[in-house]
Amino acid sequence: MITVINNGISVAISDVAKAAGVSTATISRYLNGKFGSMSAATRERISRVIAKMNYKPNDVARSLRSTQSKTIAVIMADIFNPYSMDILKGIEGVCTPFGYTLFLCDAKDNAQNE
């Protein structure tokens, strides 16, 4: 069970399912974009409940279950170099919309650290 704290209130996927009148499996399929035989009305109802409850899946919990961390490590020679920051902003701009988390490492201009 994935539990998320929103505005001090604990919201679990089972809470969303109950409020939407569907199973947790249906909510999971919805969150993963697997609409298959799900009607448009069901998708809309789930969408409204998720918005109303301010439910956001926990990416760490999801990665444990799916064995995909959606994490990228970026090693920069010198993070204070303006060029490096432009590159990092570009990487982040492309990766973040797809749900990836970035870890940044500064090699401090040391080839061995890189």
Backbone bond lengths (Angstrom), bond angles and torsions (degrees), N, CA, C in turn:
res aa  C-N    CA-C-N  psi(-1)  N-CA   C-N-CA  omega(-1)  CA-C   N-CA-C  phi
1 M - - - 1.451 - - 1.518 108.75 -
2 I 1.307 118.10 129.66 1.452 123.34 177.63 1.518 107.67 -95.90
3 T 1.319 116.33 122.34 1.451 121.71 179.08 1.516 109.00 -113.73
4 V 1.310 116.40 135.44 1.447 121.77 -178.93 1.522 107.88 -126.53
5 I 1.323 116.38 138.92 1.456 120.77 176.58 1.519 107.67 -98.40
6 N 1.325 116.96 117.66 1.461 122.79 177.76 1.515 108.67 -125.63
7 N 1.324 116.25 122.32 1.463 121.39 179.81 1.526 111.58 54.09
8 G 1.328 116.78 37.06 1.453 120.79 178.53 1.513 114.56 79.69
9 I 1.322 118.08 -0.15 1.456 122.09 -178.83 1.520 108.57 -109.92
10 S 1.310 115.64 130.58 1.459 120.56 179.17 1.520 109.86 -80.92
11 V 1.337 116.02 120.75 1.463 121.39 -179.39 1.521 108.10 -119.85
12 A 1.324 116.47 120.57 1.462 121.73 178.77 1.526 108.83 -107.06
13 I 1.315 115.33 160.22 1.464 120.45 179.03 1.536 110.28 -58.36
14 S 1.331 116.58 -31.18 1.468 119.92 178.30 1.537 111.11 -68.06
15 D 1.338 116.81 -32.22 1.466 120.64 176.27 1.528 110.26 -65.69
16 V 1.328 116.39 -42.23 1.456 121.50 179.18 1.527 109.66 -64.10
17 A 1.333 115.91 -44.45 1.469 120.63 -179.99 1.524 111.22 -60.62
18 K 1.320 115.91 -45.15 1.471 120.01 -179.51 1.529 110.82 -62.71
19 A 1.337 116.39 -44.91 1.463 120.05 -179.12 1.525 111.82 -65.59
20 A 1.342 116.73 -32.15 1.466 120.52 -179.57 1.523 112.11 -87.47
21 G 1.338 117.17 -10.22 1.464 120.80 179.87 1.518 113.36 72.92
22 V 1.338 115.75 32.90 1.471 120.94 179.05 1.525 108.62 -133.81
23 S 1.313 116.24 174.90 1.464 120.69 178.96 1.525 110.85 -81.39
24 T 1.333 116.02 161.82 1.465 120.04 175.67 1.529 110.41 -63.72
25 A 1.328 117.33 -30.64 1.464 120.55 177.33 1.520 110.42 -63.77
26 T 1.328 116.73 -38.42 1.470 120.44 178.26 1.524 110.32 -65.78
27 I 1.327 116.82 -41.38 1.468 120.09 177.30 1.521 109.73 -62.85
28 S 1.310 117.08 -42.79 1.460 121.20 178.83 1.525 110.98 -60.72
29 R 1.319 116.53 -45.48 1.466 120.13 177.90 1.528 110.64 -60.92
30 Y 1.329 116.45 -42.07 1.464 120.91 178.56 1.533 110.32 -60.20
31 L 1.325 116.52 -48.58 1.469 121.22 -178.18 1.521 112.31 -62.74
32 N 1.329 116.40 -28.78 1.463 120.98 -179.41 1.527 112.36 -94.59
33 G 1.334 117.15 6.62 1.453 121.48 176.85 1.517 114.28 71.09
34 K 1.327 116.88 22.41 1.469 121.53 179.82 1.531 108.51 -101.25
35 F 1.319 115.22 79.09 1.453 120.40 -172.83 1.521 113.29 -80.93
36 G 1.324 118.58 -23.51 1.463 123.71 175.82 1.504 114.28 31.29
37 S 1.324 116.41 -110.13 1.467 121.32 -177.45 1.529 112.21 -93.09
38 M 1.330 117.73 13.62 1.460 121.68 -179.52 1.532 109.41 -74.67
39 S 1.309 116.03 128.55 1.471 119.57 -178.28 1.529 110.28 -72.25
40 A 1.314 114.65 158.83 1.465 120.72 177.59 1.533 110.20 -61.67
41 A 1.324 116.86 -36.24 1.472 120.99 179.61 1.525 110.69 -64.49
42 T 1.329 117.11 -40.64 1.465 121.12 178.73 1.523 109.99 -66.26
43 R 1.321 116.69 -43.67 1.471 120.04 178.73 1.524 110.56 -60.25
44 E 1.305 116.80 -43.40 1.463 121.22 179.95 1.527 110.99 -64.68
45 R 1.336 117.02 -42.90 1.469 121.22 179.31 1.524 110.39 -61.85
46 I 1.327 117.06 -45.07 1.468 121.45 178.84 1.524 110.00 -62.23
47 S 1.317 116.48 -43.55 1.462 121.11 179.57 1.527 111.32 -58.71
48 R 1.335 116.22 -44.40 1.471 120.53 179.76 1.525 111.04 -64.30
49 V 1.332 117.36 -42.68 1.468 121.03 -179.13 1.526 110.12 -65.08
50 I 1.319 116.88 -43.86 1.466 120.37 179.62 1.524 110.33 -60.35
51 A 1.330 116.73 -43.56 1.465 120.77 179.04 1.530 110.86 -65.27
52 K 1.326 116.52 -44.85 1.465 121.05 -178.28 1.523 111.56 -62.89
53 M 1.335 116.52 -40.84 1.459 120.79 -178.28 1.533 112.21 -85.66
54 N 1.334 115.91 -4.40 1.459 121.92 -177.67 1.530 111.00 54.66
55 Y 1.334 115.18 41.14 1.460 121.14 -178.33 1.520 110.67 -79.53
56 K 1.321 115.12 130.42 1.455 121.21 175.22 1.531 106.80 -133.29
57 P 1.329 117.09 121.64 1.471 119.28 -179.80 1.525 110.72 -59.44
58 N 1.307 115.17 145.80 1.453 121.98 177.61 1.529 108.22 -81.41
59 D 1.344 116.35 111.96 1.464 120.74 -176.23 1.519 113.10 -61.92
60 V 1.324 117.40 -34.80 1.466 119.80 179.51 1.526 110.20 -67.04
61 A 1.320 116.84 -45.05 1.464 120.42 178.68 1.527 110.94 -63.63
62 R 1.320 116.53 -39.89 1.466 120.39 179.19 1.528 110.24 -64.38
63 S 1.335 117.02 -39.04 1.465 119.41 -178.52 1.523 111.11 -67.50
64 L 1.316 117.19 -34.50 1.464 120.15 177.62 1.523 110.64 -64.67
65 R 1.306 116.32 -38.83 1.458 121.36 -178.10 1.536 111.86 -75.10
66 S 1.335 116.30 -36.69 1.459 119.82 -175.16 1.526 113.43 -93.48
67 T 1.302 117.90 -9.69 1.476 125.38 -174.88 1.524 112.11 61.41
68 Q 1.319 117.42 21.53 1.456 122.52 173.33 1.520 107.45 -120.95
69 S 1.332 116.66 114.71 1.461 119.49 -175.10 1.517 113.67 -80.54
70 K 1.342 117.14 -21.19 1.460 121.25 -175.63 1.526 109.86 50.58
71 T 1.316 114.90 44.19 1.455 122.71 -179.95 1.517 109.18 -121.97
72 I 1.316 115.79 135.97 1.453 121.61 178.12 1.522 108.61 -125.80
73 A 1.324 116.08 129.40 1.464 121.25 175.56 1.518 108.17 -96.75
74 V 1.321 115.25 131.88 1.457 121.39 178.78 1.523 107.77 -118.59
75 I 1.325 115.87 123.17 1.464 120.98 177.75 1.524 107.36 -105.85
76 M 1.311 115.70 118.85 1.465 121.59 179.15 1.521 108.72 -107.46
77 A 1.326 115.03 140.44 1.464 119.37 178.30 1.525 110.32 -62.51
78 D 1.329 116.26 -42.24 1.468 121.18 -179.06 1.524 108.07 -150.11
79 I 1.316 117.35 105.26 1.466 119.53 -175.59 1.531 112.65 -68.75
80 F 1.332 117.06 -15.77 1.464 119.50 -179.54 1.526 112.44 -87.77
81 N 1.304 117.50 -6.01 1.450 121.77 176.13 1.532 107.54 -72.20
82 P 1.336 117.98 126.78 1.479 119.82 -178.73 1.529 112.85 -57.18
83 Y 1.308 117.68 -33.93 1.459 121.29 178.01 1.529 110.14 -63.87
84 S 1.329 116.48 -41.22 1.473 120.59 178.67 1.518 110.80 -61.53
85 M 1.314 116.29 -40.07 1.464 119.57 -179.27 1.531 110.67 -66.96
86 D 1.332 117.14 -36.13 1.469 119.55 177.22 1.530 110.48 -64.48
87 I 1.332 115.60 -42.30 1.466 120.55 178.47 1.531 109.42 -62.29
88 L 1.337 116.94 -46.17 1.463 121.25 -179.22 1.528 111.26 -61.71
89 K 1.315 117.13 -41.86 1.465 120.31 178.15 1.527 110.71 -61.51
90 G 1.331 116.21 -38.33 1.461 120.32 177.73 1.518 111.78 -65.57
91 I 1.324 116.39 -44.42 1.476 120.66 178.38 1.518 109.80 -61.05
92 E 1.322 115.72 -46.55 1.463 120.11 -179.14 1.527 111.27 -63.50
93 G 1.324 116.67 -40.95 1.460 120.53 -179.68 1.519 113.34 -62.43
94 V 1.325 116.73 -31.36 1.455 120.84 179.62 1.527 111.26 -84.49
95 C 1.312 117.19 -39.97 1.471 121.11 -172.51 1.531 114.48 -82.14
96 T 1.318 117.50 -40.61 1.462 121.37 -174.49 1.530 113.71 -57.88
97 P 1.332 119.57 -43.84 1.473 118.57 179.60 1.527 113.67 -61.02
98 F 1.322 117.16 -19.76 1.462 121.43 178.86 1.523 112.06 -95.88
99 G 1.341 117.32 10.38 1.456 121.55 175.14 1.509 115.36 83.81
100 Y 1.320 117.60 15.47 1.461 120.40 179.03 1.520 110.76 -86.64
101 T 1.322 115.66 146.20 1.450 123.28 174.97 1.518 107.53 -108.07
102 L 1.329 115.92 138.20 1.463 119.99 -179.96 1.522 110.53 -105.87
103 F 1.327 114.91 139.62 1.457 122.13 169.52 1.510 106.23 -111.87
104 L 1.309 116.93 128.76 1.452 121.56 -177.97 1.518 110.23 -108.08
105 C 1.324 115.42 131.90 1.463 121.55 176.84 1.520 108.39 -122.69
106 D 1.314 116.26 135.29 1.458 121.73 178.33 1.523 108.19 -102.84
107 A 1.340 117.28 116.77 1.465 121.86 -179.42 1.524 111.82 -81.05
108 K 1.314 117.06 -7.16 1.467 122.75 177.64 1.518 112.15 55.19
109 D 1.324 115.12 42.82 1.473 121.77 179.06 1.521 112.43 54.16
110 N 1.314 116.54 34.73 1.465 121.58 179.11 1.517 108.03 -118.08
111 A 1.328 115.92 115.39 1.476 121.08 -177.03 1.516 111.26 -59.63
112 Q 1.324 117.90 -36.55 1.462 120.03 179.91 1.525 111.57 -66.21
113 N 1.318 116.49 -37.32 1.476 120.06 176.05 1.516 111.33 -64.69
114 E 1.350 115.94 -37.70 1.456 119.36 178.46 1.511 110.33 -63.60
